[in-house]
């Protein structure tokens, strides 16, 4: 006998309750993805018979291994927009929306700004900034050609044409230096840190930043001082404020502002040259 959506939500939520604290919601998300409807529409027909249990079970079985939900449905929501993701790129976190907000505060005061993003991943940061700052010119780089492919998918999905995506190890393949602002959410986890199971499915190259975790951040600061850019905005690890503050002392700086995330942990900095 064919079960209703409600019955299947109850049934399969038990299979992933060891992975997530919102198992019923995740089953609903899977159903909405399979049916191409929103959750309001799903709940209107919640007691109707479900004809997609086989596909739902495939999703649930994969999720039960710890595989990220976003990779299963190939979608992540960031800054109110939906983006394509798969295991070629890092899954954008809500904390990174704070990085975008810091950039927007600066960009709104610059006429025809030129922005460089280092390590663009899925492209979410550059794409959101291009939506809010209409006269912006963006160069977005990533060492991973696969990440560049995903960024281009998202740019096409959002009809964005003012971003140049370039595969490059930092700025090795970027000749221009005339940027106003550089932004980056680089890898900043220490190499010996053991990750939670779901995070292990994400690309290591986008997560691990070196023995101390802040090596890539320091490289980006040094690159910043080799360009014309006045502003640098970076996301950091919660425990890296002190080491970075010491490192900054060797540079000519007008202003440094560290900002916190939703848990009141140090999560990034805004640096302005003299």
C-alpha positions as CSV (number, residue, x, y, z in Angstrom):
1,X,0.0,0.0,0.0
2,X,1.4,3.4,-1.0
3,X,2.2,5.5,2.0
4,X,1.4,9.2,2.4
5,X,4.0,12.0,2.5
6,X,3.4,12.3,6.2
7,X,3.9,8.6,6.9
8,X,7.2,8.6,4.9
9,X,8.5,11.7,6.7
10,X,7.9,9.9,10.1
11,X,9.4,6.7,8.7
12,X,12.6,8.0,7.2
13,X,13.4,10.7,9.7
14,X,14.3,7.9,12.1
15,X,17.1,6.8,9.7
16,X,18.9,10.2,9.8
17,X,18.3,11.3,13.4
18,X,21.9,10.3,14.3
19,X,23.2,12.7,11.6
20,X,21.0,15.8,12.1
21,X,18.9,17.5,14.8
22,X,16.2,18.4,12.2
23,X,15.5,15.0,10.6
24,X,11.9,15.6,9.7
25,X,12.7,18.9,8.0
26,X,15.5,17.3,6.0
27,X,13.1,14.6,4.7
28,X,10.7,17.4,3.7
29,X,13.6,19.1,1.9
30,X,14.3,15.9,0.0
31,X,10.7,15.5,-1.0
32,X,10.5,19.1,-2.2
33,X,13.6,18.6,-4.2
34,X,12.3,15.4,-5.8
35,X,8.9,16.9,-6.5
36,X,10.2,20.4,-7.4
37,X,7.7,22.1,-5.0
38,X,8.1,24.2,-1.9
39,X,7.3,23.1,1.7
40,X,4.0,25.0,1.7
41,X,2.8,23.0,-1.3
42,X,4.1,19.8,0.4
43,X,2.1,20.4,3.6
44,X,-1.0,21.1,1.6
45,X,-0.9,17.5,0.3
46,X,0.8,16.0,3.3
47,X,-1.7,13.2,3.6
48,X,-1.7,12.4,-0.1
49,X,-0.1,9.2,-1.4
50,X,3.6,9.5,-2.3
51,X,4.8,8.0,-5.6
52,X,8.5,8.8,-5.1
53,X,9.5,6.7,-2.2
54,X,12.2,4.9,-4.2
55,X,14.0,8.1,-4.9
56,X,13.5,9.4,-1.4
57,X,15.1,6.2,0.0
58,X,18.2,6.8,-2.2
59,X,18.6,10.3,-0.8
60,X,18.0,9.1,2.8
61,X,20.5,6.2,2.6
62,X,23.1,8.6,1.3
63,X,22.4,11.1,4.0
64,X,22.6,8.4,6.7
65,X,26.3,8.0,5.9
66,X,26.9,11.6,6.8
67,X,27.0,12.8,3.2
68,X,26.0,16.5,3.2
69,X,22.3,17.3,2.4
70,X,23.5,20.2,0.1
71,X,25.4,17.8,-2.1
72,X,22.5,15.4,-2.3
73,X,20.1,18.1,-3.6
74,X,22.9,20.1,-5.3
75,X,21.7,23.3,-3.7
76,X,22.7,25.7,-0.9
77,X,21.0,28.9,0.2
78,X,23.2,31.9,0.7
79,X,22.2,35.5,1.3
80,X,18.7,34.6,0.3
81,X,19.7,33.1,-3.1
82,X,20.0,29.5,-4.2
83,X,23.3,28.2,-5.6
84,X,24.4,24.9,-7.2
85,X,26.9,22.9,-5.2
86,X,28.5,19.5,-5.4
87,X,31.5,17.9,-3.8
88,X,33.9,19.9,-6.0
89,X,33.4,23.0,-3.7
90,X,33.0,24.0,-0.1
91,X,29.4,24.4,1.1
92,X,28.8,28.1,1.9
93,X,28.1,28.7,5.6
94,X,25.8,31.4,7.1
95,X,28.8,32.9,8.8
96,X,30.3,33.9,5.4
97,X,27.3,36.1,4.8
98,X,28.9,38.4,7.4
99,X,31.9,38.6,5.1
100,X,29.6,39.8,2.3
101,X,28.1,42.4,4.6
102,X,31.5,43.8,5.5
103,X,32.4,44.1,1.8
104,X,29.1,45.8,1.0
105,X,29.8,48.5,3.6
106,X,33.0,49.4,1.8
107,X,31.9,48.9,-1.8
108,X,29.0,51.3,-1.5
109,X,31.4,54.2,-1.0
110,X,33.6,53.3,-4.0
111,X,32.7,54.4,-7.5
112,X,33.1,51.7,-10.2
113,X,34.9,49.4,-7.8
114,X,37.3,46.7,-8.9
115,X,37.3,43.7,-6.7
116,X,39.5,40.6,-6.5
117,X,38.2,37.4,-4.8
118,X,40.9,34.8,-3.9
119,X,39.5,31.3,-3.6
120,X,36.0,31.8,-5.0
121,X,34.9,28.2,-4.7
122,X,31.2,28.0,-5.8
123,X,31.3,31.8,-6.6
124,X,28.6,32.8,-4.0
125,X,30.5,35.8,-2.6
126,X,31.4,37.4,-5.9
127,X,27.9,36.7,-7.4
128,X,26.1,38.2,-4.4
129,X,28.3,41.3,-4.5
130,X,27.7,41.7,-8.2
131,X,24.0,41.6,-7.5
132,X,24.2,44.4,-4.9
133,X,26.8,46.6,-6.6
134,X,25.8,47.1,-10.2
135,X,28.9,49.0,-11.4
136,X,31.4,46.6,-9.9
137,X,34.1,44.7,-11.9
138,X,35.1,41.4,-10.3
139,X,38.0,39.0,-10.9
140,X,37.5,35.7,-9.1
141,X,40.2,33.2,-8.8
142,X,40.6,29.6,-7.5
143,X,43.4,27.1,-7.7
144,X,40.8,24.4,-8.5
145,X,39.6,24.2,-12.1
146,X,36.6,22.2,-10.8
147,X,35.7,25.0,-8.5
148,X,35.9,27.5,-11.4
149,X,33.5,25.2,-13.3
150,X,31.0,25.4,-10.5
151,X,31.4,29.2,-10.2
152,X,30.6,29.5,-13.9
153,X,27.5,27.3,-13.5
154,X,26.3,29.6,-10.7
155,X,27.1,32.8,-12.7
156,X,25.1,31.5,-15.6
157,X,22.2,30.5,-13.3
158,X,22.1,34.0,-11.9
159,X,22.7,35.7,-15.2
160,X,25.9,37.4,-14.0
161,X,28.2,38.7,-16.7
162,X,30.6,41.1,-14.8
163,X,32.8,38.5,-13.2
164,X,36.0,37.1,-14.8
165,X,36.7,33.6,-13.3
166,X,40.3,32.6,-13.5
167,X,42.0,29.4,-12.4
168,X,45.1,30.7,-10.5
169,X,47.2,29.7,-7.5
170,X,46.6,33.0,-5.6
171,X,47.7,35.7,-8.1
172,X,50.1,33.7,-10.1
173,X,48.0,34.1,-13.3
174,X,46.6,37.5,-12.6
175,X,48.6,40.4,-14.2
176,X,46.6,43.4,-13.1
177,X,47.2,45.0,-9.7
178,X,44.7,47.9,-9.8
179,X,42.1,46.5,-7.5
180,X,40.2,48.6,-4.9
181,X,39.4,45.7,-2.6
182,X,40.4,42.1,-2.1
183,X,38.2,39.5,-0.4
184,X,38.8,35.9,0.6
185,X,37.4,33.1,2.6
186,X,40.5,30.9,2.4
187,X,41.3,27.6,4.0
188,X,42.2,28.3,7.6
189,X,41.9,25.0,9.5
190,X,45.0,23.4,11.0
191,X,46.3,20.4,9.0
192,X,46.1,18.1,12.0
193,X,42.5,18.9,13.1
194,X,40.1,16.0,12.8
195,X,36.9,17.1,11.0
196,X,33.3,16.1,11.8
197,X,32.1,13.3,9.4
198,X,30.0,15.5,7.1
199,X,32.8,18.0,6.6
200,X,35.2,15.2,5.5
201,X,33.2,15.0,2.2
202,X,34.1,18.6,1.4
203,X,37.3,19.3,-0.6
204,X,40.4,19.4,1.7
205,X,42.0,22.0,-0.4
206,X,39.3,24.4,0.6
207,X,39.5,23.6,4.3
208,X,43.1,23.1,5.5
209,X,45.3,26.2,5.7
210,X,48.6,24.7,6.9
211,X,50.3,23.5,10.1
212,X,49.1,26.5,12.1
213,X,46.0,27.1,9.9
214,X,46.7,30.8,9.2
215,X,49.5,30.3,6.6
216,X,47.2,31.0,3.6
217,X,45.8,34.1,5.3
218,X,49.3,35.5,5.8
219,X,50.1,34.8,2.2
220,X,47.0,36.8,1.2
221,X,47.9,39.7,3.4
222,X,51.4,39.8,1.7
223,X,49.8,39.7,-1.7
224,X,47.4,42.5,-0.7
225,X,50.4,44.7,-0.1
226,X,51.7,44.0,-3.6
227,X,48.6,45.4,-5.2
228,X,46.9,48.8,-5.4
229,X,44.0,47.6,-3.2
230,X,43.2,49.7,-0.2
231,X,40.9,47.2,1.5
232,X,41.3,43.5,2.4
233,X,38.4,41.5,3.9
234,X,39.0,37.9,5.1
235,X,37.2,35.2,7.0
236,X,39.4,33.6,9.7
237,X,39.3,30.8,12.3
238,X,37.9,31.6,15.7
239,X,41.3,31.3,17.4
240,X,43.5,33.2,14.9
241,X,43.0,36.9,15.9
242,X,46.1,37.1,18.1
243,X,48.5,35.5,15.6
244,X,47.2,37.6,12.8
245,X,47.4,40.8,14.9
246,X,51.1,40.1,15.6
247,X,51.7,39.4,11.9
248,X,50.0,42.7,10.8
249,X,52.5,44.8,12.8
250,X,55.1,44.5,10.0
251,X,52.8,46.3,7.6
252,X,51.7,49.9,7.2
253,X,48.1,49.8,8.3
254,X,45.5,52.6,8.8
255,X,42.8,50.5,10.4
256,X,42.2,46.9,11.4
257,X,38.7,45.8,12.5
258,X,38.0,42.2,13.6
259,X,34.4,41.1,13.5
260,X,32.5,38.3,15.2
261,X,30.1,35.6,14.0
262,X,26.6,34.7,15.3
263,X,28.2,32.8,18.2
264,X,30.3,35.8,19.1
265,X,33.5,34.1,18.0
266,X,36.1,36.0,16.0
267,X,35.3,35.2,12.4
268,X,37.0,37.8,10.1
269,X,38.9,41.0,9.7
270,X,38.8,44.2,7.6
271,X,42.2,45.7,6.9
272,X,42.8,49.2,5.4
273,X,46.2,50.4,4.1
274,X,47.6,53.8,5.0
